[in-house]
Amino acid sequence: MTETSRTSALLSALVEATPRVRIDGDASEGPLSSRGLFAAALRALAARERNGAEGVRARLAGLAAIGLEGPDATGAPQIGNSLDAAEAAATGILARSEAQLAKSEAPLDPHQLQALCTWEADDLLSAMAECGEGGTMADEVNAERLTAYLRRYLNDDTLSVVVCSPLNGGFGKETHLFSVAGTALTGDFVMRRDMVVQLIPNACHKVAAEFAVIKAAGDAGFETPEVLWLDCEHPEIAGGDFIIMRRSRGQAGGNLFGADKAPDSTLNDQLGRVMATLHGLPPLTSLGDLTESIRADLWGVPAHVATRAYLENYLAMFRNAPHTHSPATVAIFRWLLANVPESDIVATLVHGDIGFHNMLLDEGELVAVLDWEFAHIGHPGEDLAYAFNAGGNDLDWSRVIRAYEAAGGPAIPRRHFEFFRIFMQARNAVSTNLASAKLFAGEVSDLRLLSGDFYFRPHILKSLGGMISAYQQEFGE
């Protein structure tokens, strides 16, 4: 038995054993649970060993067929016969293709771009089709440590944390719910904490910047969660910095894909008014140069100027951060930069992540918009497009828009709206890529991050190829 076949057999045995595996803290089931993604990782490794260098050659032949760099006519000299050598050569080919597309003055034509998106998505999915955060105990948030921290911070020895539990959800932050009884503080609260390893290194993905934006927007009259303090020095609880905020009433309205249940019809009006209110805030100049996309020089500029700057920064961030090489993602951003719509709309603060997963609802009422880590100065159409992408099927969108415009929001031409739908989906392609790359690099160990490459990103890329093709057919010159 060869070493390759032995490894493949062992991996197959592990795949078979996964239904009996139990992972602490993972109460969910299905393909996106930690156990489901553990099985997916094993299946991908088993497919890699079984297909060997020939499988790498077959994958790259599809790239060459699109007209981008691929193996030469014989394949062997360029790709190599060992699996490790073949994968190293393939990584080089993808890196060169990505770099060439990043430098190109002209974006790919829509048909070639759609073919590239389809190829990359199918390549990501192929491992699955073949087979029917590393923290320490010292950074664990629990009632005992949180009690010690709060007693010292608030100088109140009567204070006790009576309930403390993690809230499952997003990948970019830890969230803990806790209840306190004491003289200086009492009630229900939320801790929102940075991960030890930052998954996306831009915008307000650090809580220090997020705290500043939430507070400034709240002070300007927008309904935000009540943030109490930010702490970057917390010896009782090692690890990431955190925000402490008072827990708002209500529950999240759904997930990344829509509402948990049919929302009250009045939510359409509320959502339109809330987005118009946000976009109507005065420039929050007190924030200064907070991030690369919240800067003093961006307030008051035409929205398309801020959009272009954001796209350029996002592409540069993606290229400079450790990532899975993705020529399709780079080609998409080149297309976006070549098609930024111009208008007389002025740049505003945008939330950047408005969906049911970040809407706090109480008996149908929209109480607050949560999680401001994507906040930046940009085009109002971004928030509308993201909200439509994330929950449009559960909303009466024409009613949302009527309420938005009646409350002072600018009219967004349909062509511009469709552009921003593509823009927001492209950002998701980057986010899922960077997050899973941290796992592949061994920097974090949260198996849920595999969902980026194994499930979400392939479908995101395929949808982007189709959306851009449809856009060009309807609006192209």
Legacy VTK file of the C-alpha trace (Angstrom):
# vtk DataFile Version 3.0
C-alpha trace
ASCII
DATASET POLYDATA
POINTS 477 float
0.000 0.000 0.000
1.392 3.415 -0.985
1.567 6.253 1.494
-1.026 8.153 -0.562
-3.538 5.317 -0.556
-2.953 4.749 3.160
-3.621 8.414 3.912
-6.710 8.331 1.721
-7.997 5.232 3.481
-7.451 6.763 6.912
-9.237 9.943 5.863
-12.146 7.928 4.481
-12.387 6.098 7.792
-12.511 9.415 9.628
-15.275 10.605 7.305
-17.278 7.505 8.142
-16.762 8.124 11.854
-17.955 11.723 11.886
-21.654 10.935 12.532
-20.537 9.633 15.927
-18.320 12.639 16.712
-19.454 15.138 19.322
-17.850 18.597 19.450
-18.178 20.542 22.701
-20.203 23.722 22.360
-21.742 22.744 19.028
-25.430 22.201 19.639
-26.439 22.558 15.995
-26.697 19.902 13.315
-26.381 19.884 9.562
-23.639 20.765 7.091
-22.793 24.139 8.649
-22.345 22.819 12.182
-18.807 22.242 13.436
-19.317 18.502 13.016
-20.666 18.911 9.492
-17.728 21.096 8.502
-15.307 18.684 10.162
-16.663 15.978 7.867
-16.430 18.337 4.883
-12.765 19.033 5.629
-12.001 15.321 5.769
-13.827 14.719 2.489
-11.813 17.467 0.832
-8.543 15.979 2.091
-9.575 12.499 0.968
-10.386 13.820 -2.533
-7.033 15.615 -2.661
-5.101 12.455 -1.868
-7.110 10.284 -4.243
-6.892 12.603 -7.274
-3.238 13.561 -6.842
-1.317 15.705 -9.329
-3.570 14.630 -12.185
-6.528 16.169 -10.401
-4.644 19.474 -10.133
-3.915 19.372 -13.889
-7.575 18.742 -14.685
-8.660 21.702 -12.569
-6.238 24.103 -14.228
-7.167 22.963 -17.720
-10.502 24.680 -17.156
-8.693 27.927 -16.321
-6.694 27.718 -19.529
-9.888 27.137 -21.513
-11.158 30.535 -20.362
-8.111 32.188 -21.854
-6.110 32.696 -18.664
-2.847 31.027 -17.698
-2.950 27.245 -17.343
-0.675 24.214 -17.721
1.289 23.860 -20.926
0.448 21.354 -23.628
2.017 18.398 -21.848
1.157 19.515 -18.359
3.905 17.540 -16.652
6.867 19.959 -16.886
4.868 22.877 -15.536
2.677 21.136 -13.001
4.912 18.283 -11.850
4.067 14.747 -10.861
4.059 14.908 -7.077
0.952 16.281 -5.393
2.856 18.857 -3.353
4.751 20.096 -6.431
1.559 20.229 -8.476
-0.260 22.248 -5.827
2.698 24.629 -5.480
2.702 25.173 -9.244
-1.070 25.677 -9.271
-0.770 28.271 -6.502
1.802 30.096 -8.617
-0.464 30.050 -11.670
-3.413 31.436 -9.696
-1.228 34.093 -8.073
0.099 35.234 -11.466
-3.399 35.310 -12.968
-4.648 37.335 -10.030
-1.732 39.780 -10.300
-2.220 40.208 -14.065
-5.912 40.939 -13.615
-5.170 43.414 -10.817
-2.812 45.366 -13.116
-4.995 45.235 -16.222
-6.421 48.548 -17.344
-9.425 46.899 -19.032
-11.718 44.476 -17.146
-12.556 41.091 -18.617
-15.544 41.033 -20.949
-18.745 39.850 -19.184
-18.747 36.398 -20.820
-15.150 35.677 -19.853
-15.775 37.046 -16.347
-18.841 34.830 -15.898
-16.846 31.814 -17.141
-14.073 32.621 -14.652
-16.538 32.934 -11.769
-18.152 29.615 -12.717
-14.760 27.885 -13.019
-13.565 29.115 -9.614
-16.850 28.239 -7.916
-16.852 24.743 -9.435
-13.218 24.324 -8.436
-14.104 25.123 -4.811
-17.042 22.727 -4.909
-15.147 19.908 -6.624
-13.665 18.510 -3.426
-17.145 18.132 -1.971
-18.542 16.547 -5.140
-15.794 13.920 -5.114
-17.138 12.269 -1.982
-20.785 11.164 -1.817
-10.159 30.355 16.674
-7.471 28.981 18.720
-7.925 30.578 22.117
-6.708 29.542 25.535
-8.424 28.963 28.850
-7.015 32.326 29.980
-9.193 34.213 27.520
-12.425 32.394 28.347
-15.251 34.705 29.375
-17.168 33.267 32.337
-19.139 34.585 35.285
-16.209 34.379 37.712
-13.756 36.295 35.527
-16.356 38.821 34.456
-17.307 39.447 38.097
-13.666 40.094 39.008
-13.258 42.416 36.051
-16.419 44.443 36.752
-15.680 44.756 40.478
-12.275 46.241 39.693
-13.458 48.402 36.767
-16.474 49.833 38.628
-14.940 49.718 42.126
-17.932 47.801 43.475
-17.305 44.694 45.588
-21.048 44.040 45.872
-21.329 43.340 42.171
-21.850 39.782 40.891
-22.433 38.321 37.425
-25.300 35.873 37.874
-25.606 34.660 34.269
-22.982 34.606 31.501
-23.358 32.782 28.195
-21.863 33.041 24.705
-24.136 33.997 21.823
-23.517 31.925 18.724
-23.554 33.810 15.461
-20.996 35.815 13.513
-17.397 34.831 12.917
-15.722 38.220 13.288
-16.552 38.928 16.924
-17.310 37.092 20.151
-20.596 38.054 21.784
-21.475 37.240 25.391
-24.746 37.937 27.195
-24.585 38.477 30.941
-26.717 39.658 33.838
-25.374 41.679 36.762
-26.586 42.477 40.261
-24.778 45.214 42.189
-24.734 48.809 43.333
-22.803 50.320 40.424
-24.394 48.192 37.717
-27.471 46.042 37.458
-29.453 44.514 34.630
-28.753 42.671 31.379
-25.740 43.474 29.217
-23.756 42.438 26.154
-20.017 42.079 25.699
-18.862 42.374 22.069
-15.220 41.282 21.837
-12.491 41.205 19.199
-11.216 37.812 18.167
-7.569 37.181 19.026
-6.896 36.981 15.267
-8.658 39.615 13.173
-10.364 37.929 10.231
-10.913 41.057 8.113
-8.309 43.816 8.605
-10.243 46.927 7.600
-13.206 49.230 8.313
-14.640 48.956 11.844
-13.756 45.309 12.401
-11.895 46.302 15.564
-14.262 47.140 18.428
-12.406 50.366 19.194
-13.468 51.820 15.825
-16.921 50.233 15.989
-17.498 51.749 19.445
-16.597 55.231 18.152
-19.029 54.982 15.221
-21.929 53.627 17.302
-21.452 56.349 19.898
-21.147 59.137 17.310
-24.233 57.957 15.409
-26.185 57.670 18.669
-25.099 61.142 19.782
-26.268 62.482 16.394
-29.777 61.119 17.010
-29.741 57.700 15.365
-31.228 54.808 17.360
-28.251 52.601 18.274
-27.573 50.105 21.062
-26.619 51.859 24.314
-22.848 51.444 24.455
-21.423 51.958 27.941
-17.667 51.663 27.584
-14.756 50.296 25.568
-11.908 48.504 27.343
-8.488 47.753 25.893
-6.869 46.867 29.253
-8.531 43.944 31.010
-6.067 41.735 32.908
-8.827 39.593 34.420
-9.839 38.421 30.910
-6.963 37.927 28.472
-7.607 38.180 24.739
-9.430 40.649 22.530
-10.634 44.115 23.482
-14.362 44.580 24.046
-17.364 46.859 24.223
-19.857 46.636 27.070
-23.372 47.715 26.132
-26.785 47.502 27.695
-28.876 44.695 26.245
-31.719 46.040 24.114
-35.165 44.500 24.118
-36.128 42.132 21.328
-34.453 39.419 19.285
-32.590 39.204 15.988
-35.097 39.041 13.141
-33.403 36.242 11.208
-30.086 35.234 9.670
-27.912 36.075 6.679
-30.495 34.617 4.327
-33.667 36.301 5.517
-36.289 36.460 8.231
-36.991 33.666 10.707
-40.712 34.234 10.150
-42.882 36.499 8.041
-42.306 40.023 9.393
-45.056 42.461 10.265
-45.919 44.527 7.186
-45.097 47.737 9.057
-41.448 46.658 9.158
-41.170 47.747 5.515
-42.001 51.327 6.491
-39.775 51.217 9.578
-36.795 49.890 7.656
-37.149 52.535 4.946
-37.349 55.308 7.530
-34.407 53.950 9.548
-32.118 53.822 6.504
-33.195 57.324 5.441
-32.489 58.625 8.957
-29.031 57.053 8.929
-28.198 58.511 5.532
-29.499 61.901 6.610
-27.144 62.232 9.593
-24.797 65.215 9.460
-21.109 64.495 8.829
-19.656 62.850 11.936
-16.465 64.876 11.736
-15.651 64.168 15.392
-14.533 60.705 14.258
-11.570 62.244 12.440
-9.493 59.788 10.418
-10.838 56.707 12.169
-10.318 54.086 9.443
-9.274 53.980 5.791
-12.941 54.512 4.839
-13.989 56.941 7.608
-11.780 59.966 6.985
-12.283 63.690 7.359
-11.735 64.283 3.634
-14.574 61.951 2.578
-17.459 63.814 4.231
-19.404 65.786 1.645
-17.718 64.359 -1.451
-19.819 62.931 -4.291
-20.869 59.415 -3.307
-19.217 57.883 -6.373
-15.849 59.287 -5.211
-16.244 57.536 -1.856
-17.411 54.370 -3.630
-14.324 54.279 -5.824
-12.032 54.884 -2.847
-13.742 52.108 -0.886
-13.433 49.647 -3.787
-9.777 50.483 -4.317
-9.049 50.104 -0.594
-10.971 46.848 -0.412
-9.161 45.347 -3.382
-5.787 46.444 -1.982
-6.683 45.018 1.428
-7.651 41.701 -0.172
-4.462 41.528 -2.231
-2.226 42.394 0.735
-3.892 40.115 3.297
-3.229 36.363 3.373
-5.929 34.883 1.146
-6.833 32.021 -1.138
-5.762 33.138 -4.605
-8.874 34.139 -6.517
-8.530 35.567 -10.024
-12.325 35.735 -10.199
-12.533 38.037 -7.172
-9.895 40.385 -8.581
-11.626 40.418 -11.987
-14.945 41.271 -10.317
-13.409 44.234 -8.488
-11.789 45.454 -11.694
-15.231 45.337 -13.314
-16.739 47.236 -10.403
-14.077 49.967 -10.597
-14.724 50.330 -14.331
-18.488 50.703 -13.801
-18.915 52.958 -10.738
-22.096 54.968 -11.431
-21.814 58.736 -11.087
-24.531 61.017 -9.720
-24.979 64.125 -7.595
-25.739 62.072 -4.457
-23.431 63.011 -1.561
-21.488 60.433 0.454
-22.991 59.534 3.837
-22.359 57.178 6.708
-23.522 53.703 5.697
-23.945 50.722 7.997
-22.879 48.212 5.346
-24.512 45.109 6.829
-28.252 45.731 7.217
-30.154 42.445 7.116
-32.457 40.467 9.355
-29.405 39.054 11.159
-28.632 42.586 12.388
-32.186 43.843 12.959
-33.370 43.692 16.549
-37.151 43.203 16.521
-39.598 43.338 19.397
-43.164 42.242 18.553
-42.611 43.317 14.957
-41.045 46.672 15.824
-37.531 47.454 14.587
-35.777 48.387 17.834
-32.156 48.809 16.707
-29.634 47.977 14.019
-26.745 45.938 15.402
-23.113 45.175 14.455
-21.456 48.188 12.849
-18.177 46.542 11.823
-18.710 47.305 8.109
-19.595 50.981 8.721
-17.900 53.478 6.389
-18.496 56.632 4.377
-20.059 55.602 1.095
-23.092 55.598 -1.162
-26.584 55.249 0.384
-27.360 52.686 -2.311
-25.003 50.243 -0.584
-27.321 49.855 2.419
-30.397 49.495 0.245
-28.707 46.933 -1.976
-27.374 44.897 0.944
-30.752 44.894 2.678
-32.366 43.700 -0.549
-29.744 40.981 -1.103
-30.060 39.759 2.475
-33.816 39.930 2.969
-35.625 41.232 -0.100
-37.668 38.044 -0.466
-39.242 38.693 2.945
-39.937 42.384 2.361
-42.334 44.436 0.254
-39.437 46.210 -1.411
-41.473 48.845 -3.236
-42.968 49.816 0.130
-39.490 49.992 1.704
-38.356 52.359 -1.051
-41.468 54.545 -0.798
-40.886 54.937 2.941
-37.174 55.595 2.371
-37.758 58.361 -0.149
-40.666 59.858 1.821
-38.323 60.147 4.820
-35.751 62.052 2.772
-33.637 59.276 1.277
-32.354 59.970 -2.248
-33.902 58.227 -5.243
-31.493 55.547 -6.493
-31.809 54.768 -10.233
-32.340 51.072 -10.916
-29.060 50.754 -12.799
-27.183 52.132 -9.797
-29.108 49.892 -7.421
-28.142 46.788 -9.439
-24.513 47.901 -9.433
-24.539 48.128 -5.640
-26.162 44.696 -5.370
-23.139 43.323 -7.213
-20.805 45.447 -5.072
-22.230 44.097 -1.818
-22.107 40.503 -3.022
-18.488 40.982 -4.133
-17.583 42.139 -0.652
-19.012 38.877 0.686
-16.689 36.986 -1.663
-13.709 38.762 -0.092
-14.913 38.316 3.496
-15.468 34.564 3.168
-12.111 34.168 1.415
-10.116 36.001 4.083
-11.871 34.250 6.948
-11.266 30.728 5.655
-7.660 31.646 4.737
-6.972 32.293 8.433
-8.054 28.726 9.139
-5.974 27.262 6.298
-2.958 29.218 7.589
-3.388 27.702 11.058
-3.998 31.087 12.721
-7.472 30.116 13.990
-9.192 26.782 14.514
-12.912 27.541 14.266
-14.247 24.877 11.901
-17.236 27.055 11.053
-14.917 29.165 8.906
-14.756 26.305 6.432
-18.262 27.292 5.411
-16.691 30.157 3.468
-14.825 28.009 0.963
-16.945 24.858 1.099
-20.411 26.412 0.866
-20.818 30.178 0.644
-18.046 31.435 -1.645
-18.720 29.075 -4.558
-22.358 30.167 -4.696
-21.407 33.824 -4.213
-19.007 33.659 -7.164
-21.516 31.916 -9.410
-24.183 34.448 -8.553
-21.764 37.309 -9.226
-20.933 35.957 -12.655
-24.637 35.792 -13.493
-25.411 39.205 -11.988
-22.650 40.944 -13.948
-23.682 39.225 -17.176
-27.313 40.262 -16.643
-26.234 43.825 -15.790
-24.227 44.110 -18.999
-27.075 42.718 -21.083
-29.536 45.248 -19.669
-27.360 48.308 -19.100
-24.170 47.754 -21.109
-23.077 50.319 -23.661
LINES 2 479
132 0 1 2 3 4 5 6 7 8 9 10 11 12 13 14 15 16 17 18 19 20 21 22 23 24 25 26 27 28 29 30 31 32 33 34 35 36 37 38 39 40 41 42 43 44 45 46 47 48 49 50 51 52 53 54 55 56 57 58 59 60 61 62 63 64 65 66 67 68 69 70 71 72 73 74 75 76 77 78 79 80 81 82 83 84 85 86 87 88 89 90 91 92 93 94 95 96 97 98 99 100 101 102 103 104 105 106 107 108 109 110 111 112 113 114 115 116 117 118 119 120 121 122 123 124 125 126 127 128 129 130 131
345 132 133 134 135 136 137 138 139 140 141 142 143 144 145 146 147 148 149 150 151 152 153 154 155 156 157 158 159 160 161 162 163 164 165 166 167 168 169 170 171 172 173 174 175 176 177 178 179 180 181 182 183 184 185 186 187 188 189 190 191 192 193 194 195 196 197 198 199 200 201 202 203 204 205 206 207 208 209 210 211 212 213 214 215 216 217 218 219 220 221 222 223 224 225 226 227 228 229 230 231 232 233 234 235 236 237 238 239 240 241 242 243 244 245 246 247 248 249 250 251 252 253 254 255 256 257 258 259 260 261 262 263 264 265 266 267 268 269 270 271 272 273 274 275 276 277 278 279 280 281 282 283 284 285 286 287 288 289 290 291 292 293 294 295 296 297 298 299 300 301 302 303 304 305 306 307 308 309 310 311 312 313 314 315 316 317 318 319 320 321 322 323 324 325 326 327 328 329 330 331 332 333 334 335 336 337 338 339 340 341 342 343 344 345 346 347 348 349 350 351 352 353 354 355 356 357 358 359 360 361 362 363 364 365 366 367 368 369 370 371 372 373 374 375 376 377 378 379 380 381 382 383 384 385 386 387 388 389 390 391 392 393 394 395 396 397 398 399 400 401 402 403 404 405 406 407 408 409 410 411 412 413 414 415 416 417 418 419 420 421 422 423 424 425 426 427 428 429 430 431 432 433 434 435 436 437 438 439 440 441 442 443 444 445 446 447 448 449 450 451 452 453 454 455 456 457 458 459 460 461 462 463 464 465 466 467 468 469 470 471 472 473 474 475 476
